[in-house]
Amino acid sequence: MSIERVKAYLEQFGAAERIREYEVSTATVELAAQAAGVEPGRIAKSLSFKLEERTILVVAAGDVKVDNTKYKTTFGGKAKMLTAQEAEERIGHAVGGVCPFGVKEGVEVYLDRSLERFPTVLPAAGSSNSCIELTLPELEQFSGAKGWVDVCKLPQA
């Protein structure tokens, strides 16, 4: 099970016990925000893409959308989302629980600058009813991110 792999992975940082599991689904930004009692933007959604042979995971604020022009400029190709089956095969987590922890080798993890508006964010933890609250430095360290990118459009004020 994916959440067990995430727990084992987060043990190295002493953070496995911080995973929150809920009786309700956290599979969407709205459901996760409701379960955790936070605004949707603080949910750190993991967006999975394929670019030729590359598997790219962009962790972004829950209230943003990908800007295709920024994505293409940053990664050198069109943003093509993985299907649910491809996400599970290429990343190692099922849709609804996709997160940047305990991913398969070769997955490139990036953090979107949209997250910088918040002191802490809540990414999924490998299942459709879990999350973990992290500071941005923790998210950066625990995810093994290759770096920060700006590929999303912030919501209109």
Long-range contacts (C-beta under 8 A, 24 or more apart in sequence): 1-126, 1-127, 2-92, 2-93, 2-94, 2-97, 2-102, 2-126, 2-127, 3-97, 3-125, 3-126, 3-127, 3-130, 4-126, 5-92, 5-102, 5-126, 6-93, 6-99, 6-101, 6-102, 6-125, 6-126, 6-130, 7-125, 7-126, 8-102, 9-101, 9-102, 10-101, 10-102, 10-125, 10-132, 10-142, 13-138, 13-141, 13-142, 15-132, 15-134, 15-138, 15-142, 18-132, 18-133, 19-125, 19-130, 19-131, 19-132, 20-125, 20-130, 20-131, 20-132, 20-133, 21-127, 21-129, 21-130, 22-129, 22-130, 23-129, 24-129, 25-96, 25-128, 25-129, 26-96, 26-124, 26-128, 26-129, 26-130, 26-131, 27-95, 27-96, 27-97, 27-128, 27-129, 28-96, 29-62, 29-63, 32-62, 32-122, 32-124, 32-131, 33-62, 35-129, 35-131, 36-122, 36-131, 36-133, 38-122, 39-63, 41-114, 41-117, 41-118, 41-155, 42-118, 42-120, 42-121, 42-122, 43-121, 43-122, 43-123, 43-131, 44-115, 44-121, 44-122, 44-123, 44-134, 44-139, 45-123, 46-98, 46-99, 46-100, 46-123, 46-124, 47-81, 48-81, 48-82, 48-86, 48-87, 48-90, 48-91, 48-98, 49-75, 49-79, 49-80, 49-81, 49-82, 50-80, 50-82, 50-86, 50-90, 51-75, 51-76, 51-77, 51-78, 51-80, 52-77, 54-108, 55-82, 55-90, 55-91, 55-104, 55-106, 55-107, 55-108, 56-107, 56-108, 56-110, 57-91, 57-98, 57-100, 57-103, 57-107, 57-108, 57-109, 57-110, 58-110, 58-111, 58-112, 58-149, 58-151, 58-152, 59-100, 59-109, 59-110, 59-111, 59-112, 59-115, 59-123, 59-139, 59-143, 59-145, 60-112, 60-114, 60-115, 60-151, 60-152, 61-112, 61-114, 61-115, 61-117, 61-118, 61-121, 61-152, 63-114, 63-155, 64-112, 64-114, 64-152, 64-153, 64-154, 64-155, 65-152, 65-153, 66-151, 66-152, 66-153, 67-151, 67-152, 67-153, 70-150, 70-151, 70-152, 70-153, 71-151, 74-149, 74-150, 74-151, 75-151, 79-151, 93-124, 93-126, 94-128, 96-124, 96-127, 96-128, 97-124, 97-125, 97-126, 97-127, 97-128, 97-130, 98-124, 99-123, 99-124, 99-125, 99-126, 100-139, 100-142, 100-143, 100-144, 100-145, 101-125, 101-126, 101-142, 101-143, 102-126, 108-146, 109-143, 109-144, 109-145, 109-146, 110-145, 110-146, 110-147, 110-148, 110-149, 110-151, 111-136, 111-139, 111-140, 111-143, 111-145, 111-147, 111-148, 111-149, 112-148, 112-149, 112-150, 112-151, 112-152, 113-148, 113-149, 113-150, 113-152, 114-152, 114-154, 115-139
